[in-house]
Amino acid sequence: MAVTSVDMPDIDLAVRYQELIDGKGTGTVRPLARDGRGDDTGFDGVAYESAREGSTVVISQAEPIGRVGRALDLAEDAVNAATSG
């Protein structure tokens, strides 16, 4: 799971940023890989959520191992917990 927060200069820019990242194919979190060569998470955006408080946007994403229903449910629960107030 990856969680990041972005502080924007003002609320209007934060709203616009959140609208942009919530668009299909645009809002994944890209953490550094453990080997330093780039993203190795394979995030697909299924378990993704964003939240905004004032001018700060929080983005969270999880990637379940395997595609069994319960693993995906847990990943979605994790991202929702990370972005809830």
PDB file of N, CA, C and O in Angstrom:
ATOM      1  N   MET A   1       0.837  -1.169   0.000  1.00  0.00           N
ATOM      2  CA  MET A   1       0.000   0.000   0.000  1.00  0.00           C
ATOM      3  C   MET A   1       0.887   1.239   0.000  1.00  0.00           C
ATOM      4  O   MET A   1       1.947   1.264   0.625  1.00  0.00           O
ATOM      5  N   ALA A   2       0.439   2.251  -0.703  1.00  0.00           N
ATOM      6  CA  ALA A   2       1.164   3.516  -0.746  1.00  0.00           C
ATOM      7  C   ALA A   2       0.190   4.647  -0.450  1.00  0.00           C
ATOM      8  O   ALA A   2      -0.944   4.651  -0.929  1.00  0.00           O
ATOM      9  N   VAL A   3       0.649   5.598   0.341  1.00  0.00           N
ATOM     10  CA  VAL A   3      -0.146   6.777   0.667  1.00  0.00           C
ATOM     11  C   VAL A   3       0.759   7.989   0.499  1.00  0.00           C
ATOM     12  O   VAL A   3       1.914   7.982   0.923  1.00  0.00           O
ATOM     13  N   THR A   4       0.224   9.015  -0.117  1.00  0.00           N
ATOM     14  CA  THR A   4       0.978  10.245  -0.272  1.00  0.00           C
ATOM     15  C   THR A   4       0.051  11.428  -0.055  1.00  0.00           C
ATOM     16  O   THR A   4      -1.160  11.320  -0.250  1.00  0.00           O
ATOM     17  N   SER A   5       0.611  12.543   0.343  1.00  0.00           N
ATOM     18  CA  SER A   5      -0.180  13.768   0.443  1.00  0.00           C
ATOM     19  C   SER A   5       0.526  14.860  -0.347  1.00  0.00           C
ATOM     20  O   SER A   5       1.754  14.930  -0.397  1.00  0.00           O
ATOM     21  N   VAL A   6      -0.286  15.702  -0.958  1.00  0.00           N
ATOM     22  CA  VAL A   6       0.231  16.795  -1.768  1.00  0.00           C
ATOM     23  C   VAL A   6      -0.388  18.090  -1.236  1.00  0.00           C
ATOM     24  O   VAL A   6      -1.610  18.234  -1.213  1.00  0.00           O
ATOM     25  N   ASP A   7       0.450  19.017  -0.816  1.00  0.00           N
ATOM     26  CA  ASP A   7      -0.013  20.324  -0.357  1.00  0.00           C
ATOM     27  C   ASP A   7       0.036  21.296  -1.527  1.00  0.00           C
ATOM     28  O   ASP A   7       1.098  21.565  -2.089  1.00  0.00           O
ATOM     29  N   MET A   8      -1.126  21.813  -1.880  1.00  0.00           N
ATOM     30  CA  MET A   8      -1.218  22.774  -2.973  1.00  0.00           C
ATOM     31  C   MET A   8      -1.235  24.189  -2.400  1.00  0.00           C
ATOM     32  O   MET A   8      -1.531  24.370  -1.219  1.00  0.00           O
ATOM     33  N   PRO A   9      -0.919  25.201  -3.224  1.00  0.00           N
ATOM     34  CA  PRO A   9      -0.867  26.581  -2.726  1.00  0.00           C
ATOM     35  C   PRO A   9      -2.217  27.107  -2.211  1.00  0.00           C
ATOM     36  O   PRO A   9      -2.254  27.955  -1.319  1.00  0.00           O
ATOM     37  N   ASP A  10      -3.341  26.595  -2.784  1.00  0.00           N
ATOM     38  CA  ASP A  10      -4.653  27.052  -2.325  1.00  0.00           C
ATOM     39  C   ASP A  10      -5.696  25.967  -2.597  1.00  0.00           C
ATOM     40  O   ASP A  10      -5.424  24.975  -3.273  1.00  0.00           O
ATOM     41  N   ILE A  11      -6.895  26.181  -2.054  1.00  0.00           N
ATOM     42  CA  ILE A  11      -7.962  25.178  -2.166  1.00  0.00           C
ATOM     43  C   ILE A  11      -8.379  24.963  -3.611  1.00  0.00           C
ATOM     44  O   ILE A  11      -8.601  23.825  -4.023  1.00  0.00           O
ATOM     45  N   ASP A  12      -8.490  26.040  -4.392  1.00  0.00           N
ATOM     46  CA  ASP A  12      -8.904  25.903  -5.792  1.00  0.00           C
ATOM     47  C   ASP A  12      -7.954  24.985  -6.561  1.00  0.00           C
ATOM     48  O   ASP A  12      -8.405  24.120  -7.311  1.00  0.00           O
ATOM     49  N   LEU A  13      -6.662  25.162  -6.385  1.00  0.00           N
ATOM     50  CA  LEU A  13      -5.689  24.293  -7.058  1.00  0.00           C
ATOM     51  C   LEU A  13      -5.774  22.857  -6.533  1.00  0.00           C
ATOM     52  O   LEU A  13      -5.593  21.907  -7.295  1.00  0.00           O
ATOM     53  N   ALA A  14      -6.047  22.698  -5.243  1.00  0.00           N
ATOM     54  CA  ALA A  14      -6.199  21.351  -4.683  1.00  0.00           C
ATOM     55  C   ALA A  14      -7.404  20.638  -5.298  1.00  0.00           C
ATOM     56  O   ALA A  14      -7.324  19.457  -5.637  1.00  0.00           O
ATOM     57  N   VAL A  15      -8.506  21.349  -5.441  1.00  0.00           N
ATOM     58  CA  VAL A  15      -9.705  20.775  -6.061  1.00  0.00           C
ATOM     59  C   VAL A  15      -9.406  20.370  -7.499  1.00  0.00           C
ATOM     60  O   VAL A  15      -9.763  19.271  -7.923  1.00  0.00           O
ATOM     61  N   ARG A  16      -8.761  21.241  -8.239  1.00  0.00           N
ATOM     62  CA  ARG A  16      -8.428  20.940  -9.643  1.00  0.00           C
ATOM     63  C   ARG A  16      -7.461  19.771  -9.743  1.00  0.00           C
ATOM     64  O   ARG A  16      -7.600  18.920 -10.622  1.00  0.00           O
ATOM     65  N   TYR A  17      -6.478  19.725  -8.845  1.00  0.00           N
ATOM     66  CA  TYR A  17      -5.521  18.609  -8.830  1.00  0.00           C
ATOM     67  C   TYR A  17      -6.235  17.294  -8.544  1.00  0.00           C
ATOM     68  O   TYR A  17      -5.981  16.293  -9.215  1.00  0.00           O
ATOM     69  N   GLN A  18      -7.125  17.287  -7.556  1.00  0.00           N
ATOM     70  CA  GLN A  18      -7.842  16.061  -7.220  1.00  0.00           C
ATOM     71  C   GLN A  18      -8.716  15.610  -8.386  1.00  0.00           C
ATOM     72  O   GLN A  18      -8.787  14.416  -8.674  1.00  0.00           O
ATOM     73  N   GLU A  19      -9.370  16.533  -9.051  1.00  0.00           N
ATOM     74  CA  GLU A  19     -10.167  16.176 -10.228  1.00  0.00           C
ATOM     75  C   GLU A  19      -9.295  15.536 -11.296  1.00  0.00           C
ATOM     76  O   GLU A  19      -9.705  14.569 -11.939  1.00  0.00           O
ATOM     77  N   LEU A  20      -8.097  16.069 -11.487  1.00  0.00           N
ATOM     78  CA  LEU A  20      -7.175  15.518 -12.475  1.00  0.00           C
ATOM     79  C   LEU A  20      -6.732  14.105 -12.104  1.00  0.00           C
ATOM     80  O   LEU A  20      -6.809  13.196 -12.930  1.00  0.00           O
ATOM     81  N   ILE A  21      -6.272  13.916 -10.876  1.00  0.00           N
ATOM     82  CA  ILE A  21      -5.736  12.606 -10.502  1.00  0.00           C
ATOM     83  C   ILE A  21      -6.811  11.539 -10.386  1.00  0.00           C
ATOM     84  O   ILE A  21      -6.521  10.349 -10.505  1.00  0.00           O
ATOM     85  N   ASP A  22      -8.051  11.955 -10.155  1.00  0.00           N
ATOM     86  CA  ASP A  22      -9.138  10.978 -10.067  1.00  0.00           C
ATOM     87  C   ASP A  22      -9.600  10.503 -11.437  1.00  0.00           C
ATOM     88  O   ASP A  22     -10.407   9.577 -11.523  1.00  0.00           O
ATOM     89  N   GLY A  23      -9.109  11.112 -12.505  1.00  0.00           N
ATOM     90  CA  GLY A  23      -9.466  10.675 -13.841  1.00  0.00           C
ATOM     91  C   GLY A  23      -8.866   9.304 -14.146  1.00  0.00           C
ATOM     92  O   GLY A  23      -7.781   8.978 -13.664  1.00  0.00           O
ATOM     93  N   LYS A  24      -9.554   8.521 -14.927  1.00  0.00           N
ATOM     94  CA  LYS A  24      -9.098   7.175 -15.271  1.00  0.00           C
ATOM     95  C   LYS A  24      -7.693   7.209 -15.857  1.00  0.00           C
ATOM     96  O   LYS A  24      -7.413   7.947 -16.803  1.00  0.00           O
ATOM     97  N   GLY A  25      -6.816   6.395 -15.274  1.00  0.00           N
ATOM     98  CA  GLY A  25      -5.455   6.270 -15.773  1.00  0.00           C
ATOM     99  C   GLY A  25      -4.500   7.371 -15.361  1.00  0.00           C
ATOM    100  O   GLY A  25      -3.385   7.444 -15.878  1.00  0.00           O
ATOM    101  N   THR A  26      -4.920   8.245 -14.425  1.00  0.00           N
ATOM    102  CA  THR A  26      -4.047   9.361 -14.079  1.00  0.00           C
ATOM    103  C   THR A  26      -3.635   9.413 -12.618  1.00  0.00           C
ATOM    104  O   THR A  26      -2.663  10.100 -12.304  1.00  0.00           O
ATOM    105  N   GLY A  27      -4.315   8.728 -11.708  1.00  0.00           N
ATOM    106  CA  GLY A  27      -4.124   8.997 -10.296  1.00  0.00           C
ATOM    107  C   GLY A  27      -3.388   7.973  -9.479  1.00  0.00           C
ATOM    108  O   GLY A  27      -3.564   7.931  -8.261  1.00  0.00           O
ATOM    109  N   THR A  28      -2.573   7.146 -10.089  1.00  0.00           N
ATOM    110  CA  THR A  28      -1.886   6.157  -9.281  1.00  0.00           C
ATOM    111  C   THR A  28      -0.719   6.756  -8.523  1.00  0.00           C
ATOM    112  O   THR A  28      -0.102   7.727  -8.960  1.00  0.00           O
ATOM    113  N   VAL A  29      -0.429   6.159  -7.383  1.00  0.00           N
ATOM    114  CA  VAL A  29       0.721   6.547  -6.579  1.00  0.00           C
ATOM    115  C   VAL A  29       1.926   5.810  -7.156  1.00  0.00           C
ATOM    116  O   VAL A  29       1.850   4.605  -7.400  1.00  0.00           O
ATOM    117  N   ARG A  30       3.013   6.499  -7.374  1.00  0.00           N
ATOM    118  CA  ARG A  30       4.209   5.876  -7.946  1.00  0.00           C
ATOM    119  C   ARG A  30       5.364   5.918  -6.953  1.00  0.00           C
ATOM    120  O   ARG A  30       6.198   6.821  -7.005  1.00  0.00           O
ATOM    121  N   PRO A  31       5.414   4.936  -6.043  1.00  0.00           N
ATOM    122  CA  PRO A  31       6.519   4.924  -5.080  1.00  0.00           C
ATOM    123  C   PRO A  31       7.822   4.482  -5.734  1.00  0.00           C
ATOM    124  O   PRO A  31       7.817   3.870  -6.802  1.00  0.00           O
ATOM    125  N   LEU A  32       8.924   4.795  -5.086  1.00  0.00           N
ATOM    126  CA  LEU A  32      10.209   4.317  -5.569  1.00  0.00           C
ATOM    127  C   LEU A  32      10.315   2.815  -5.339  1.00  0.00           C
ATOM    128  O   LEU A  32       9.834   2.293  -4.333  1.00  0.00           O
ATOM    129  N   ALA A  33      10.933   2.147  -6.258  1.00  0.00           N
ATOM    130  CA  ALA A  33      11.158   0.710  -6.104  1.00  0.00           C
ATOM    131  C   ALA A  33      12.240   0.468  -5.064  1.00  0.00           C
ATOM    132  O   ALA A  33      13.073   1.335  -4.798  1.00  0.00           O
ATOM    133  N   ARG A  34      12.214  -0.690  -4.497  1.00  0.00           N
ATOM    134  CA  ARG A  34      13.224  -1.024  -3.493  1.00  0.00           C
ATOM    135  C   ARG A  34      14.628  -1.030  -4.086  1.00  0.00           C
ATOM    136  O   ARG A  34      15.599  -0.767  -3.375  1.00  0.00           O
ATOM    137  N   ASP A  35      14.747  -1.324  -5.359  1.00  0.00           N
ATOM    138  CA  ASP A  35      16.082  -1.368  -5.967  1.00  0.00           C
ATOM    139  C   ASP A  35      16.491  -0.014  -6.561  1.00  0.00           C
ATOM    140  O   ASP A  35      17.569   0.101  -7.143  1.00  0.00           O
ATOM    141  N   GLY A  36      15.636   1.017  -6.419  1.00  0.00           N
ATOM    142  CA  GLY A  36      15.973   2.353  -6.878  1.00  0.00           C
ATOM    143  C   GLY A  36      15.798   2.586  -8.359  1.00  0.00           C
ATOM    144  O   GLY A  36      16.185   3.644  -8.857  1.00  0.00           O
ATOM    145  N   ARG A  37      15.224   1.628  -9.089  1.00  0.00           N
ATOM    146  CA  ARG A  37      15.117   1.774 -10.544  1.00  0.00           C
ATOM    147  C   ARG A  37      13.740   2.208 -11.021  1.00  0.00           C
ATOM    148  O   ARG A  37      13.494   2.211 -12.227  1.00  0.00           O
ATOM    149  N   GLY A  38      12.858   2.564 -10.148  1.00  0.00           N
ATOM    150  CA  GLY A  38      11.523   2.995 -10.571  1.00  0.00           C
ATOM    151  C   GLY A  38      10.445   2.165  -9.907  1.00  0.00           C
ATOM    152  O   GLY A  38      10.721   1.347  -9.029  1.00  0.00           O
ATOM    153  N   ASP A  39       9.222   2.383 -10.336  1.00  0.00           N
ATOM    154  CA  ASP A  39       8.056   1.739  -9.746  1.00  0.00           C
ATOM    155  C   ASP A  39       8.020   0.251 -10.081  1.00  0.00           C
ATOM    156  O   ASP A  39       8.061  -0.130 -11.251  1.00  0.00           O
ATOM    157  N   ASP A  40       7.943  -0.589  -9.043  1.00  0.00           N
ATOM    158  CA  ASP A  40       7.816  -2.031  -9.282  1.00  0.00           C
ATOM    159  C   ASP A  40       6.563  -2.592  -8.623  1.00  0.00           C
ATOM    160  O   ASP A  40       6.487  -3.792  -8.360  1.00  0.00           O
ATOM    161  N   THR A  41       5.568  -1.728  -8.350  1.00  0.00           N
ATOM    162  CA  THR A  41       4.383  -2.174  -7.624  1.00  0.00           C
ATOM    163  C   THR A  41       3.346  -2.844  -8.500  1.00  0.00           C
ATOM    164  O   THR A  41       2.634  -3.736  -8.038  1.00  0.00           O
ATOM    165  N   GLY A  42       3.245  -2.437  -9.745  1.00  0.00           N
ATOM    166  CA  GLY A  42       2.200  -2.977 -10.600  1.00  0.00           C
ATOM    167  C   GLY A  42       0.818  -2.460 -10.244  1.00  0.00           C
ATOM    168  O   GLY A  42      -0.175  -3.114 -10.562  1.00  0.00           O
ATOM    169  N   PHE A  43       0.721  -1.296  -9.588  1.00  0.00           N
ATOM    170  CA  PHE A  43      -0.584  -0.744  -9.244  1.00  0.00           C
ATOM    171  C   PHE A  43      -1.438  -0.615 -10.498  1.00  0.00           C
ATOM    172  O   PHE A  43      -0.986  -0.119 -11.530  1.00  0.00           O
ATOM    173  N   ASP A  44      -2.686  -1.074 -10.388  1.00  0.00           N
ATOM    174  CA  ASP A  44      -3.573  -0.982 -11.545  1.00  0.00           C
ATOM    175  C   ASP A  44      -4.719  -0.003 -11.339  1.00  0.00           C
ATOM    176  O   ASP A  44      -5.542   0.172 -12.237  1.00  0.00           O
ATOM    177  N   GLY A  45      -4.792   0.633 -10.186  1.00  0.00           N
ATOM    178  CA  GLY A  45      -5.819   1.648  -9.951  1.00  0.00           C
ATOM    179  C   GLY A  45      -7.146   1.114  -9.450  1.00  0.00           C
ATOM    180  O   GLY A  45      -8.070   1.899  -9.237  1.00  0.00           O
ATOM    181  N   VAL A  46      -7.278  -0.190  -9.252  1.00  0.00           N
ATOM    182  CA  VAL A  46      -8.543  -0.751  -8.791  1.00  0.00           C
ATOM    183  C   VAL A  46      -8.830  -0.334  -7.353  1.00  0.00           C
ATOM    184  O   VAL A  46      -9.930   0.129  -7.053  1.00  0.00           O
ATOM    185  N   ALA A  47      -7.865  -0.489  -6.473  1.00  0.00           N
ATOM    186  CA  ALA A  47      -8.032  -0.094  -5.069  1.00  0.00           C
ATOM    187  C   ALA A  47      -7.342   1.257  -4.868  1.00  0.00           C
ATOM    188  O   ALA A  47      -6.222   1.330  -4.362  1.00  0.00           O
ATOM    189  N   TYR A  48      -8.026   2.312  -5.271  1.00  0.00           N
ATOM    190  CA  TYR A  48      -7.494   3.677  -5.274  1.00  0.00           C
ATOM    191  C   TYR A  48      -8.519   4.599  -4.637  1.00  0.00           C
ATOM    192  O   TYR A  48      -9.722   4.411  -4.820  1.00  0.00           O
ATOM    193  N   GLU A  49      -8.056   5.591  -3.896  1.00  0.00           N
ATOM    194  CA  GLU A  49      -8.954   6.585  -3.325  1.00  0.00           C
ATOM    195  C   GLU A  49      -8.183   7.874  -3.089  1.00  0.00           C
ATOM    196  O   GLU A  49      -6.983   7.855  -2.813  1.00  0.00           O
ATOM    197  N   SER A  50      -8.884   8.985  -3.201  1.00  0.00           N
ATOM    198  CA  SER A  50      -8.283  10.261  -2.836  1.00  0.00           C
ATOM    199  C   SER A  50      -9.248  11.008  -1.922  1.00  0.00           C
ATOM    200  O   SER A  50     -10.455  10.766  -1.934  1.00  0.00           O
ATOM    201  N   ALA A  51      -8.698  11.907  -1.142  1.00  0.00           N
ATOM    202  CA  ALA A  51      -9.492  12.757  -0.260  1.00  0.00           C
ATOM    203  C   ALA A  51      -8.802  14.112  -0.196  1.00  0.00           C
ATOM    204  O   ALA A  51      -7.595  14.219  -0.413  1.00  0.00           O
ATOM    205  N   ARG A  52      -9.584  15.143   0.106  1.00  0.00           N
ATOM    206  CA  ARG A  52      -9.019  16.474   0.206  1.00  0.00           C
ATOM    207  C   ARG A  52      -9.478  17.109   1.497  1.00  0.00           C
ATOM    208  O   ARG A  52     -10.645  17.008   1.877  1.00  0.00           O
ATOM    209  N   GLU A  53      -8.548  17.765   2.167  1.00  0.00           N
ATOM    210  CA  GLU A  53      -8.866  18.583   3.328  1.00  0.00           C
ATOM    211  C   GLU A  53      -8.177  19.926   3.119  1.00  0.00           C
ATOM    212  O   GLU A  53      -6.952  20.030   3.186  1.00  0.00           O
ATOM    213  N   GLY A  54      -8.973  20.934   2.870  1.00  0.00           N
ATOM    214  CA  GLY A  54      -8.404  22.240   2.562  1.00  0.00           C
ATOM    215  C   GLY A  54      -7.573  22.157   1.296  1.00  0.00           C
ATOM    216  O   GLY A  54      -8.058  21.709   0.257  1.00  0.00           O
ATOM    217  N   SER A  55      -6.331  22.583   1.379  1.00  0.00           N
ATOM    218  CA  SER A  55      -5.465  22.574   0.197  1.00  0.00           C
ATOM    219  C   SER A  55      -4.559  21.341   0.136  1.00  0.00           C
ATOM    220  O   SER A  55      -3.612  21.308  -0.650  1.00  0.00           O
ATOM    221  N   THR A  56      -4.841  20.330   0.958  1.00  0.00           N
ATOM    222  CA  THR A  56      -4.051  19.095   0.949  1.00  0.00           C
ATOM    223  C   THR A  56      -4.868  17.959   0.349  1.00  0.00           C
ATOM    224  O   THR A  56      -6.013  17.727   0.739  1.00  0.00           O
ATOM    225  N   VAL A  57      -4.267  17.258  -0.600  1.00  0.00           N
ATOM    226  CA  VAL A  57      -4.900  16.101  -1.229  1.00  0.00           C
ATOM    227  C   VAL A  57      -4.132  14.861  -0.796  1.00  0.00           C
ATOM    228  O   VAL A  57      -2.908  14.802  -0.912  1.00  0.00           O
ATOM    229  N   VAL A  58      -4.868  13.870  -0.296  1.00  0.00           N
ATOM    230  CA  VAL A  58      -4.276  12.595   0.109  1.00  0.00           C
ATOM    231  C   VAL A  58      -4.688  11.544  -0.912  1.00  0.00           C
ATOM    232  O   VAL A  58      -5.857  11.437  -1.282  1.00  0.00           O
ATOM    233  N   ILE A  59      -3.706  10.774  -1.357  1.00  0.00           N
ATOM    234  CA  ILE A  59      -3.939   9.727  -2.356  1.00  0.00           C
ATOM    235  C   ILE A  59      -3.456   8.413  -1.755  1.00  0.00           C
ATOM    236  O   ILE A  59      -2.358   8.345  -1.202  1.00  0.00           O
ATOM    237  N   SER A  60      -4.275   7.368  -1.864  1.00  0.00           N
ATOM    238  CA  SER A  60      -3.841   6.061  -1.375  1.00  0.00           C
ATOM    239  C   SER A  60      -4.193   5.001  -2.400  1.00  0.00           C
ATOM    240  O   SER A  60      -5.176   5.110  -3.133  1.00  0.00           O
ATOM    241  N   GLN A  61      -3.366   3.980  -2.429  1.00  0.00           N
ATOM    242  CA  GLN A  61      -3.580   2.874  -3.359  1.00  0.00           C
ATOM    243  C   GLN A  61      -2.981   1.614  -2.775  1.00  0.00           C
ATOM    244  O   GLN A  61      -1.930   1.639  -2.136  1.00  0.00           O
ATOM    245  N   ALA A  62      -3.670   0.517  -3.006  1.00  0.00           N
ATOM    246  CA  ALA A  62      -3.174  -0.781  -2.565  1.00  0.00           C
ATOM    247  C   ALA A  62      -3.299  -1.751  -3.724  1.00  0.00           C
ATOM    248  O   ALA A  62      -4.152  -1.589  -4.596  1.00  0.00           O
ATOM    249  N   GLU A  63      -2.463  -2.734  -3.724  1.00  0.00           N
ATOM    250  CA  GLU A  63      -2.508  -3.767  -4.760  1.00  0.00           C
ATOM    251  C   GLU A  63      -2.542  -5.119  -4.070  1.00  0.00           C
ATOM    252  O   GLU A  63      -1.556  -5.524  -3.455  1.00  0.00           O
ATOM    253  N   PRO A  64      -3.666  -5.825  -4.163  1.00  0.00           N
ATOM    254  CA  PRO A  64      -3.736  -7.139  -3.523  1.00  0.00           C
ATOM    255  C   PRO A  64      -2.839  -8.142  -4.236  1.00  0.00           C
ATOM    256  O   PRO A  64      -2.587  -8.038  -5.437  1.00  0.00           O
ATOM    257  N   ILE A  65      -2.375  -9.096  -3.482  1.00  0.00           N
ATOM    258  CA  ILE A  65      -1.624 -10.203  -4.080  1.00  0.00           C
ATOM    259  C   ILE A  65      -2.647 -11.264  -4.420  1.00  0.00           C
ATOM    260  O   ILE A  65      -3.303 -11.820  -3.539  1.00  0.00           O
ATOM    261  N   GLY A  66      -2.776 -11.536  -5.689  1.00  0.00           N
ATOM    262  CA  GLY A  66      -3.809 -12.454  -6.148  1.00  0.00           C
ATOM    263  C   GLY A  66      -5.081 -11.681  -6.445  1.00  0.00           C
ATOM    264  O   GLY A  66      -5.197 -10.505  -6.101  1.00  0.00           O
ATOM    265  N   ARG A  67      -6.001 -12.319  -7.063  1.00  0.00           N
ATOM    266  CA  ARG A  67      -7.241 -11.646  -7.458  1.00  0.00           C
ATOM    267  C   ARG A  67      -8.476 -12.278  -6.818  1.00  0.00           C
ATOM    268  O   ARG A  67      -9.581 -12.153  -7.345  1.00  0.00           O
ATOM    269  N   VAL A  68      -8.295 -12.947  -5.700  1.00  0.00           N
ATOM    270  CA  VAL A  68      -9.463 -13.474  -5.009  1.00  0.00           C
ATOM    271  C   VAL A  68     -10.248 -12.308  -4.436  1.00  0.00           C
ATOM    272  O   VAL A  68      -9.670 -11.287  -4.065  1.00  0.00           O
ATOM    273  N   GLY A  69     -11.551 -12.456  -4.364  1.00  0.00           N
ATOM    274  CA  GLY A  69     -12.418 -11.375  -3.938  1.00  0.00           C
ATOM    275  C   GLY A  69     -12.046 -10.772  -2.598  1.00  0.00           C
ATOM    276  O   GLY A  69     -12.076  -9.550  -2.449  1.00  0.00           O
ATOM    277  N   ARG A  70     -11.697 -11.593  -1.622  1.00  0.00           N
ATOM    278  CA  ARG A  70     -11.396 -11.081  -0.284  1.00  0.00           C
ATOM    279  C   ARG A  70     -10.124 -10.226  -0.288  1.00  0.00           C
ATOM    280  O   ARG A  70     -10.059  -9.230   0.432  1.00  0.00           O
ATOM    281  N   ALA A  71      -9.123 -10.588  -1.075  1.00  0.00           N
ATOM    282  CA  ALA A  71      -7.891  -9.793  -1.146  1.00  0.00           C
ATOM    283  C   ALA A  71      -8.191  -8.413  -1.704  1.00  0.00           C
ATOM    284  O   ALA A  71      -7.663  -7.418  -1.206  1.00  0.00           O
ATOM    285  N   LEU A  72      -9.019  -8.336  -2.718  1.00  0.00           N
ATOM    286  CA  LEU A  72      -9.387  -7.038  -3.288  1.00  0.00           C
ATOM    287  C   LEU A  72     -10.210  -6.235  -2.292  1.00  0.00           C
ATOM    288  O   LEU A  72     -10.024  -5.024  -2.171  1.00  0.00           O
ATOM    289  N   ASP A  73     -11.123  -6.899  -1.574  1.00  0.00           N
ATOM    290  CA  ASP A  73     -11.908  -6.207  -0.546  1.00  0.00           C
ATOM    291  C   ASP A  73     -11.004  -5.592   0.514  1.00  0.00           C
ATOM    292  O   ASP A  73     -11.214  -4.450   0.923  1.00  0.00           O
ATOM    293  N   LEU A  74     -10.001  -6.343   0.959  1.00  0.00           N
ATOM    294  CA  LEU A  74      -9.077  -5.843   1.972  1.00  0.00           C
ATOM    295  C   LEU A  74      -8.267  -4.659   1.448  1.00  0.00           C
ATOM    296  O   LEU A  74      -8.040  -3.693   2.175  1.00  0.00           O
ATOM    297  N   ALA A  75      -7.834  -4.731   0.202  1.00  0.00           N
ATOM    298  CA  ALA A  75      -7.081  -3.617  -0.396  1.00  0.00           C
ATOM    299  C   ALA A  75      -7.960  -2.360  -0.465  1.00  0.00           C
ATOM    300  O   ALA A  75      -7.500  -1.261  -0.158  1.00  0.00           O
ATOM    301  N   GLU A  76      -9.214  -2.529  -0.865  1.00  0.00           N
ATOM    302  CA  GLU A  76     -10.119  -1.389  -0.932  1.00  0.00           C
ATOM    303  C   GLU A  76     -10.389  -0.830   0.470  1.00  0.00           C
ATOM    304  O   GLU A  76     -10.450   0.387   0.642  1.00  0.00           O
ATOM    305  N   ASP A  77     -10.551  -1.694   1.464  1.00  0.00           N
ATOM    306  CA  ASP A  77     -10.725  -1.238   2.841  1.00  0.00           C
ATOM    307  C   ASP A  77      -9.523  -0.428   3.312  1.00  0.00           C
ATOM    308  O   ASP A  77      -9.675   0.581   4.001  1.00  0.00           O
ATOM    309  N   ALA A  78      -8.335  -0.874   2.937  1.00  0.00           N
ATOM    310  CA  ALA A  78      -7.106  -0.190   3.359  1.00  0.00           C
ATOM    311  C   ALA A  78      -7.024   1.208   2.771  1.00  0.00           C
ATOM    312  O   ALA A  78      -6.691   2.155   3.484  1.00  0.00           O
ATOM    313  N   VAL A  79      -7.319   1.356   1.493  1.00  0.00           N
ATOM    314  CA  VAL A  79      -7.242   2.698   0.889  1.00  0.00           C
ATOM    315  C   VAL A  79      -8.322   3.613   1.430  1.00  0.00           C
ATOM    316  O   VAL A  79      -8.094   4.810   1.599  1.00  0.00           O
ATOM    317  N   ASN A  80      -9.501   3.061   1.704  1.00  0.00           N
ATOM    318  CA  ASN A  80     -10.555   3.883   2.282  1.00  0.00           C
ATOM    319  C   ASN A  80     -10.173   4.346   3.682  1.00  0.00           C
ATOM    320  O   ASN A  80     -10.428   5.495   4.041  1.00  0.00           O
ATOM    321  N   ALA A  81      -9.569   3.474   4.472  1.00  0.00           N
ATOM    322  CA  ALA A  81      -9.130   3.862   5.811  1.00  0.00           C
ATOM    323  C   ALA A  81      -8.053   4.941   5.760  1.00  0.00           C
ATOM    324  O   ALA A  81      -8.028   5.839   6.602  1.00  0.00           O
ATOM    325  N   ALA A  82      -7.168   4.853   4.777  1.00  0.00           N
ATOM    326  CA  ALA A  82      -6.069   5.813   4.670  1.00  0.00           C
ATOM    327  C   ALA A  82      -6.558   7.206   4.304  1.00  0.00           C
ATOM    328  O   ALA A  82      -5.911   8.196   4.647  1.00  0.00           O
ATOM    329  N   THR A  83      -7.684   7.299   3.616  1.00  0.00           N
ATOM    330  CA  THR A  83      -8.151   8.613   3.174  1.00  0.00           C
ATOM    331  C   THR A  83      -9.327   9.126   3.978  1.00  0.00           C
ATOM    332  O   THR A  83      -9.835  10.211   3.697  1.00  0.00           O
ATOM    333  N   SER A  84      -9.770   8.378   4.965  1.00  0.00           N
ATOM    334  CA  SER A  84     -10.884   8.871   5.786  1.00  0.00           C
ATOM    335  C   SER A  84     -10.335   9.760   6.899  1.00  0.00           C
ATOM    336  O   SER A  84      -9.234   9.550   7.406  1.00  0.00           O
ATOM    337  N   GLY A  85     -11.134  10.754   7.259  1.00  0.00           N
ATOM    338  CA  GLY A  85     -10.710  11.746   8.226  1.00  0.00           C
ATOM    339  C   GLY A  85     -10.443  11.211   9.564  1.00  0.00           C
ATOM    340  O   GLY A  85     -10.076  11.963  10.468  1.00  0.00           O
TER     341      GLY A  85
END
